[in-house]
Amino acid sequence: MKGGKLVIISKTINGQMQKTMNTLVEQTTPVTIARAEYIEVEPNVRLHITDAGEGRPIVLIPGWPLSDEMYEYQYNDLINNKFRVIGITLRGFGKSDKPYGRYDYDTHAADIRKIINQLKIENAVLGGFSMGGAIAIRVASNDKGSLISKLALFGAAAPIWTQRQDFPYNLPTKAVDDLIKLNNRDRPKLLSDFRKIFSADESTLNEGIAGWLNGINISSSSYAMAQCLVALRDTDLRNDLAEIKIPTLIMHGKKDKICSFDLAEQMKAGITGSHLIAFEESGHSLFLEETQKFNEELIKFAAK
């Protein structure tokens, strides 16, 4: 009997100790919930996002016809420098849904605002590359500082991507019309031609990087690509520039063949107090051609 009682007492004590240990573990181990990889912006339309890191939020918008994966070599540096980075893939591209419908700047800007609101992001730095930069301008011009406190533009396709009588810069409209026709006839050739002029010269980016980018591009919707080319061709953001009152950084490649350096100078003239940094050795892909400089300048601007 006495031996039996000792066994029972021992089991009871061990059981209580285990419960105590479990309680201590639950109290000291933070509960983590996986962040959403997809956010619904309207019925049947979900956008893919990358959401990582802790700290001041930096929201990054990719260019045509890329996805948020294009910022792979920015994400780690931003996270390691105590920023929360949110990359948003536009509808029609990458892993986001690809619905039939509108693909103008207002539609994309509304999607971005919905994601920022759903994530309860405040005091954000908004950055955009190429067409993503043009869309970021539309977001910032309508925001009036309520969600966005700083703007960063990378090789932005703004204030206008095509020439006008009073705007003799960048591409003639016929060149974009030809791109739309080629998209609808032979999209792989369009992407191949685009690749040849993406960097300062054809050999700047190695074959691995070039193939990786092409894999991202080909995953986009042909319809979305064509509709976004229409938006790029037709949208005039000069009035939007005048509405931007927040600190703005413009980073642009001097050898850019897709968005000429003239556009950067026009953006600087149009956005009060903006700061322009030239990337002397880069074409359009400045985020890959001069990655270290790109990341350092973005981090320095965002940390101020």
C-alpha positions in Angstrom: 0.0 0.0 0.0 2.7 2.4 1.0 4.6 1.7 -2.3 1.4 2.3 -4.2 0.7 5.6 -2.5 4.3 6.8 -3.4 3.8 5.9 -7.0 0.5 7.9 -7.1 2.0 10.9 -5.3 5.0 10.8 -7.7 2.7 10.8 -10.8 0.7 13.6 -9.3 3.8 15.8 -8.7 5.2 15.0 -12.1 1.9 15.8 -13.8 1.6 19.2 -11.9 5.2 20.0 -12.9 4.5 19.3 -16.6 1.4 21.5 -16.5 3.4 24.3 -14.9 6.1 23.9 -17.6 3.5 24.0 -20.4 2.0 27.1 -18.9 5.4 28.8 -18.7 6.1 27.9 -22.4 2.7 29.3 -23.5 3.3 32.5 -21.6 6.9 33.1 -22.9 6.5 31.9 -26.5 4.9 34.6 -28.7 1.9 33.6 -30.7 2.6 34.2 -34.4 0.0 34.2 -37.2 1.1 33.8 -40.7 0.7 36.9 -42.8 -1.6 36.8 -45.7 -0.1 36.1 -49.1 -3.2 37.1 -51.0 -5.6 40.0 -50.3 -9.0 40.4 -52.0 -9.5 43.8 -53.4 -13.0 43.1 -54.9 -15.1 40.0 -55.4 -13.1 37.4 -57.3 -10.0 39.5 -57.5 -7.1 38.6 -55.1 -3.7 40.2 -55.4 -0.5 38.5 -54.4 1.7 40.3 -51.8 5.0 39.7 -50.1 4.7 41.0 -46.5 7.9 40.5 -44.3 9.9 42.2 -41.7 9.1 44.6 -38.8 9.4 48.3 -38.6 8.4 51.3 -40.7 6.4 50.0 -43.8 7.8 50.3 -47.3 5.2 49.4 -50.0 6.7 48.5 -53.3 4.9 48.4 -56.7 6.4 46.5 -59.6 6.6 47.6 -63.2 5.1 46.2 -66.4 5.0 43.2 -66.9 6.7 42.1 -63.7 5.5 41.0 -60.2 6.5 41.8 -56.7 9.1 39.1 -57.1 11.2 41.6 -59.0 12.3 43.1 -55.6 13.9 39.9 -54.4 17.3 41.6 -54.0 15.8 44.5 -52.1 13.7 42.5 -49.6 16.5 41.1 -47.5 18.3 44.4 -47.1 15.1 46.2 -46.1 14.2 43.5 -43.6 17.7 43.5 -42.1 17.5 47.2 -41.7 14.4 47.1 -39.6 11.7 47.8 -42.2 8.5 46.0 -42.9 8.3 45.5 -46.7 5.1 44.9 -48.6 5.4 44.1 -52.3 2.1 44.2 -54.2 1.7 42.4 -57.5 -0.8 44.3 -59.7 -3.9 42.6 -61.0 -3.2 40.7 -64.2 0.4 39.9 -63.4 2.5 37.3 -61.6 0.5 35.3 -59.0 -2.3 37.9 -58.8 -5.7 37.2 -60.3 -6.1 38.2 -63.9 -9.7 39.3 -64.5 -11.2 40.8 -67.6 -11.9 44.5 -67.0 -10.2 47.8 -66.5 -6.4 48.1 -66.1 -6.0 51.9 -65.9 -4.0 53.7 -63.3 -7.1 54.5 -61.2 -8.0 50.9 -61.0 -4.5 49.9 -59.8 -4.2 52.8 -57.4 -7.6 51.8 -55.9 -6.3 48.3 -55.4 -3.2 49.5 -53.6 -5.1 51.8 -51.3 -7.4 48.9 -50.4 -4.5 46.7 -49.5 -2.8 49.4 -47.4 -6.1 50.0 -45.6 -6.7 46.3 -45.0 -3.2 45.8 -43.6 -3.8 48.9 -41.4 -0.6 50.5 -42.7 0.2 54.1 -41.7 3.2 56.4 -42.4 4.3 54.3 -45.3 7.0 54.9 -47.8 5.5 54.1 -51.2 7.9 53.0 -54.0 7.2 52.2 -57.6 9.2 51.0 -60.6 8.5 52.0 -64.2 4.7 51.7 -64.6 4.5 51.0 -60.9 6.1 54.4 -60.4 3.5 56.1 -62.5 0.8 54.3 -60.4 2.5 55.3 -57.2 2.3 59.0 -58.4 -1.4 58.6 -58.8 -1.8 57.0 -55.4 0.3 59.8 -53.7 -1.4 62.6 -55.5 -4.8 61.4 -54.2 -3.6 60.5 -50.8 -2.8 64.0 -49.4 -0.5 62.4 -46.8 -3.2 60.3 -45.0 -1.5 56.9 -45.6 1.7 57.7 -47.5 4.4 59.9 -45.9 7.2 59.5 -48.5 7.4 58.6 -52.2 10.2 56.9 -54.1 10.2 56.5 -57.9 12.5 54.1 -59.7 12.9 54.5 -63.5 9.3 55.7 -63.4 7.2 55.9 -66.6 6.1 59.4 -65.8 4.8 62.1 -66.1 4.0 60.8 -69.6 5.5 57.8 -71.3 4.8 59.0 -74.8 5.4 62.2 -76.7 2.9 65.1 -77.1 3.1 68.4 -78.9 4.1 70.0 -75.6 6.1 67.0 -74.3 8.8 65.9 -76.7 10.2 63.2 -74.5 10.6 59.4 -74.6 8.6 57.2 -77.1 6.3 58.2 -80.0 2.7 56.9 -79.6 3.1 54.8 -82.7 5.9 52.8 -81.0 3.5 51.8 -78.3 0.8 51.0 -80.8 3.3 48.6 -82.4 4.1 47.0 -79.0 0.4 46.4 -78.5 0.1 44.7 -81.9 3.1 42.6 -81.2 1.7 41.6 -77.8 -1.4 40.3 -79.5 0.5 38.5 -82.2 3.7 37.2 -80.6 4.1 38.0 -76.9 7.3 35.9 -76.4 9.0 38.1 -79.1 7.7 41.2 -77.4 9.3 40.1 -74.1 12.5 39.0 -75.9 12.7 42.5 -77.5 12.0 44.1 -74.1 14.7 42.1 -72.5 17.3 43.4 -75.0 16.7 47.0 -73.9 16.0 46.5 -70.2 19.5 47.1 -69.0 22.4 49.4 -70.1 23.4 46.8 -72.7 22.4 43.2 -73.5 25.3 41.8 -71.5 24.8 43.8 -68.3 22.5 41.2 -66.7 23.7 37.6 -66.7 21.8 34.8 -68.3 20.4 33.5 -64.9 19.0 36.9 -63.9 17.6 37.5 -67.4 15.9 34.1 -67.5 14.5 34.7 -64.0 13.0 38.0 -65.2 11.5 36.4 -68.3 9.9 33.7 -66.2 8.1 36.4 -64.2 7.1 38.3 -67.3 5.6 35.4 -69.2 3.3 34.6 -66.2 1.4 37.8 -66.8 -1.9 38.0 -68.7 -1.7 39.0 -72.4 -4.9 41.0 -72.0 -3.5 42.9 -68.9 -0.2 43.6 -70.7 -2.1 45.2 -73.7 -4.4 47.2 -71.5 -1.5 48.5 -69.4 0.3 49.5 -72.5 -2.8 51.6 -73.4 -2.7 53.2 -70.0 1.1 53.9 -70.3 0.5 55.4 -73.8 -2.5 57.6 -72.9 -2.1 58.8 -69.3 -0.8 62.3 -68.5 0.3 62.7 -64.8 1.6 66.3 -65.0 -1.3 67.5 -62.9 -0.7 64.7 -60.4 2.9 65.8 -59.9 1.8 69.3 -58.7 -0.4 67.6 -56.0 2.4 65.8 -54.4 3.7 67.6 -51.2 5.5 64.7 -49.5 9.3 64.1 -49.6 10.0 62.4 -52.9 13.1 60.5 -54.1 13.6 59.9 -57.8 16.2 57.2 -58.8 16.8 56.8 -62.6 19.3 55.2 -64.9 21.2 57.6 -67.2 21.3 54.9 -69.9 17.6 54.0 -69.7 16.1 53.1 -73.1 12.6 52.5 -71.9 12.0 55.5 -69.7 14.6 58.1 -70.8 16.4 60.2 -68.2 14.5 63.2 -69.6 11.5 61.8 -67.7 13.3 61.9 -64.4 14.2 65.6 -65.0 10.6 66.3 -65.8 9.4 64.6 -62.6 11.9 66.5 -60.5 10.7 69.8 -62.0 7.1 68.9 -61.4 7.3 67.6 -57.8 8.2 70.4 -55.3 11.3 69.6 -53.3 12.0 66.2 -54.9 15.5 64.8 -55.0 17.0 63.1 -58.1 19.8 60.6 -58.0 21.3 59.5 -61.3 22.5 55.9 -61.8 25.3 56.5 -64.2 25.9 52.9 -65.1 22.3 51.7 -65.3 19.6 51.3 -67.9 16.0 50.6 -66.9 17.0 47.8 -64.5 18.8 50.0 -62.0 17.6 47.9 -59.1 19.7 45.0 -60.6 22.5 46.8 -62.3 23.5 48.9 -59.3 21.8 47.0 -56.6 24.0 48.1 -53.6 23.6 51.8 -54.5 19.9 51.3 -55.1 19.3 49.6 -51.7 21.5 52.0 -49.8 19.8 55.1 -51.2 16.3 53.7 -50.6 17.1 52.7 -47.0 18.7 56.1 -46.3 15.7 57.9 -47.7 13.2 55.7 -45.8 15.0 56.0 -42.5 15.0 59.8 -42.4 
